Amino acid sequence: MKLKNILGFGVAAYFTYKGISKLMQYDRDKSPFDDTISEIGKDAIDGINHIVTIFSDDENEKRLCDSVSQLTKTGIDVVTNRKMDF
């Protein structure tokens, strides 16, 4: 198995763990539903961005993924009426 495959699996496992832990916090009434869903969505976007960074050799593709990630996170903030980080 190549090192990139191991790193990709590690990134996917880490962000899956983060999502499950946020769902468990919501289940224990420690965070509101909107915050939980938006944080899980943003974590998933970060996970995809990290996987593209690991597997892609094209710098333009990495920059495009970063831009789309920021745009999508801003969209999540707009939909959930949260404070936006620019």
Backbone as CSV, one residue per row, in Angstrom:
resi,resn,N_x,N_y,N_z,CA_x,CA_y,CA_z,C_x,C_y,C_z
1,MET,0.850,-1.176,0.000,0.000,0.000,0.000,0.895,1.239,0.000
2,LYS,0.523,2.186,-0.834,1.315,3.402,-0.938,1.057,4.312,0.265
3,LEU,2.034,5.160,0.519,1.927,6.106,1.632,0.732,7.040,1.445
4,LYS,0.469,7.458,0.189,-0.664,8.346,-0.062,-1.981,7.677,0.314
5,ASN,-2.107,6.382,0.053,-3.342,5.676,0.404,-3.524,5.635,1.913
6,ILE,-2.446,5.409,2.629,-2.513,5.377,4.093,-2.876,6.751,4.639
7,LEU,-2.268,7.796,4.084,-2.585,9.158,4.524,-4.038,9.514,4.214
8,GLY,-4.515,9.151,3.037,-5.903,9.414,2.674,-6.871,8.704,3.605
9,PHE,-6.575,7.452,3.933,-7.413,6.709,4.867,-7.381,7.348,6.247
10,GLY,-6.215,7.796,6.672,-6.093,8.454,7.969,-6.905,9.736,8.032
11,VAL,-6.871,10.532,6.980,-7.646,11.775,6.942,-9.139,11.464,6.986
12,ALA,-9.566,10.490,6.191,-10.986,10.121,6.185,-11.428,9.607,7.553
13,ALA,-10.595,8.802,8.188,-10.929,8.269,9.512,-10.999,9.385,10.549
14,TYR,-10.067,10.325,10.488,-10.055,11.432,11.444,-11.323,12.274,11.334
15,PHE,-11.700,12.650,10.108,-12.873,13.497,9.953,-14.167,12.735,10.222
16,THR,-14.169,11.433,10.006,-15.321,10.621,10.407,-15.458,10.627,11.921
17,TYR,-14.350,10.478,12.616,-14.354,10.525,14.083,-14.862,11.875,14.579
18,LYS,-14.408,12.979,13.963,-14.868,14.311,14.369,-16.368,14.450,14.176
19,GLY,-16.893,13.951,13.054,-18.322,14.038,12.791,-19.133,13.238,13.794
20,ILE,-18.668,12.041,14.101,-19.380,11.205,15.070,-19.344,11.836,16.457
21,SER,-18.205,12.421,16.837,-18.136,13.045,18.162,-19.052,14.259,18.247
22,LYS,-19.202,15.007,17.163,-20.125,16.151,17.172,-21.579,15.674,17.249
23,LEU,-21.888,14.578,16.576,-23.240,14.026,16.695,-23.515,13.539,18.107
24,MET,-22.519,12.981,18.756,-22.697,12.521,20.129,-22.922,13.712,21.065
25,GLN,-22.226,14.835,20.824,-22.449,16.034,21.630,-23.866,16.556,21.435
26,TYR,-24.345,16.529,20.200,-25.728,16.953,19.945,-26.698,16.022,20.655
27,ASP,-26.417,14.727,20.609,-27.293,13.742,21.246,-27.358,13.960,22.755
28,ARG,-26.289,14.454,23.340,-26.248,14.718,24.792,-26.714,16.132,25.138
29,ASP,-27.325,16.818,24.169,-27.847,18.177,24.339,-26.781,19.189,24.726
30,LYS,-25.583,19.013,24.195,-24.518,19.964,24.498,-24.331,20.998,23.396
31,SER,-24.946,20.797,22.233,-24.842,21.798,21.174,-26.139,21.821,20.367
32,PRO,-26.498,23.002,19.840,-27.726,23.116,19.049,-27.608,22.392,17.707
33,PHE,-28.765,22.051,17.132,-28.807,21.291,15.889,-28.114,22.027,14.745
34,ASP,-28.418,23.320,14.569,-27.825,24.085,13.464,-26.309,24.126,13.553
35,ASP,-25.794,24.357,14.755,-24.343,24.387,14.936,-23.719,23.032,14.635
36,THR,-24.383,21.979,15.070,-23.858,20.630,14.851,-23.785,20.308,13.369
37,ILE,-24.861,20.558,12.646,-24.897,20.238,11.221,-23.892,21.085,10.442
38,SER,-23.795,22.369,10.767,-22.852,23.223,10.036,-21.407,22.824,10.321
39,GLU,-21.097,22.462,11.554,-19.731,22.038,11.878,-19.388,20.719,11.204
40,ILE,-20.334,19.790,11.154,-20.086,18.515,10.477,-19.873,18.750,8.981
41,GLY,-20.681,19.625,8.390,-20.513,19.940,6.971,-19.166,20.572,6.676
42,LYS,-18.771,21.509,7.517,-17.469,22.163,7.323,-16.318,21.178,7.518
43,ASP,-16.450,20.274,8.487,-15.415,19.260,8.692,-15.323,18.321,7.488
44,ALA,-16.468,17.984,6.912,-16.460,17.123,5.726,-15.775,17.825,4.553
45,ILE,-16.041,19.104,4.403,-15.395,19.876,3.342,-13.887,19.928,3.569
46,ASP,-13.466,20.141,4.811,-12.040,20.133,5.124,-11.412,18.776,4.810
47,GLY,-12.132,17.705,5.104,-11.623,16.362,4.815,-11.404,16.152,3.330
48,ILE,-12.363,16.572,2.529,-12.219,16.447,1.075,-11.055,17.292,0.590
49,ASN,-10.930,18.488,1.137,-9.833,19.376,0.752,-8.479,18.751,1.087
50,HIS,-8.366,18.129,2.254,-7.108,17.484,2.633,-6.809,16.274,1.747
51,ILE,-7.833,15.527,1.387,-7.625,14.371,0.508,-7.162,14.827,-0.870
52,VAL,-7.742,15.904,-1.391,-7.291,16.443,-2.683,-5.844,16.905,-2.569
53,THR,-5.490,17.536,-1.469,-4.114,17.996,-1.259,-3.151,16.813,-1.240
54,ILE,-3.559,15.707,-0.648,-2.691,14.534,-0.564,-2.531,13.864,-1.926
55,PHE,-3.627,13.678,-2.655,-3.591,12.879,-3.869,-3.293,13.652,-5.144
56,SER,-3.499,14.945,-5.162,-3.321,15.711,-6.390,-1.897,16.245,-6.504
57,ASP,-1.387,16.174,-7.714,-0.081,16.753,-7.999,-0.213,18.087,-8.738
58,ASP,-1.424,18.448,-9.106,-1.700,19.660,-9.876,-2.001,20.817,-8.926
59,GLU,-1.169,21.847,-8.965,-1.347,23.005,-8.080,-2.630,23.768,-8.387
60,ASN,-3.019,23.842,-9.663,-4.264,24.527,-10.013,-5.467,23.807,-9.411
61,GLU,-5.435,22.488,-9.419,-6.516,21.707,-8.826,-6.599,21.941,-7.317
62,LYS,-5.467,22.036,-6.653,-5.452,22.293,-5.209,-6.013,23.669,-4.893
63,ARG,-5.620,24.695,-5.683,-6.138,26.041,-5.462,-7.634,26.115,-5.725
64,LEU,-8.092,25.427,-6.778,-9.519,25.399,-7.080,-10.293,24.743,-5.946
65,CYS,-9.772,23.647,-5.407,-10.439,22.972,-4.297,-10.492,23.875,-3.067
66,ASP,-9.408,24.606,-2.792,-9.412,25.552,-1.668,-10.483,26.628,-1.853
67,SER,-10.577,27.158,-3.066,-11.554,28.211,-3.341,-12.979,27.694,-3.202
68,VAL,-13.242,26.517,-3.752,-14.582,25.942,-3.659,-14.911,25.605,-2.208
69,SER,-13.918,25.159,-1.450,-14.140,24.852,-0.034,-14.546,26.102,0.735
70,GLN,-13.842,27.201,0.525,-14.177,28.446,1.214,-15.558,28.959,0.807
71,LEU,-15.872,28.846,-0.491,-17.179,29.269,-0.977,-18.288,28.433,-0.347
72,THR,-18.083,27.135,-0.252,-19.091,26.249,0.329,-19.258,26.511,1.822
73,LYS,-18.159,26.735,2.533,-18.255,27.047,3.960,-19.002,28.354,4.189
74,THR,-18.769,29.345,3.338,-19.490,30.610,3.442,-20.970,30.393,3.169
75,GLY,-21.282,29.530,2.204,-22.672,29.193,1.928,-23.344,28.540,3.118
76,ILE,-22.630,27.662,3.804,-23.175,27.035,5.012,-23.443,28.097,6.073
77,ASP,-22.523,29.040,6.226,-22.720,30.118,7.204,-23.936,30.977,6.853
78,VAL,-24.116,31.256,5.572,-25.254,32.073,5.153,-26.562,31.334,5.426
79,VAL,-26.601,30.054,5.115,-27.822,29.282,5.313,-28.162,29.148,6.792
80,THR,-27.153,28.988,7.624,-27.409,28.808,9.057,-27.371,30.132,9.831
81,ASN,-27.189,31.246,9.130,-27.168,32.580,9.749,-26.113,32.697,10.834
82,ARG,-24.954,32.148,10.588,-23.871,32.235,11.553,-22.914,33.345,11.146
83,LYS,-22.048,33.724,12.075,-21.024,34.724,11.785,-20.032,34.123,10.805
84,MET,-19.708,34.879,9.754,-18.834,34.364,8.715,-17.385,34.724,9.008
85,ASP,-16.496,33.783,8.719,-15.052,33.992,8.869,-14.468,34.303,7.493
86,PHE,-13.995,35.539,7.301,-13.386,35.888,6.020,-11.923,36.052,6.176
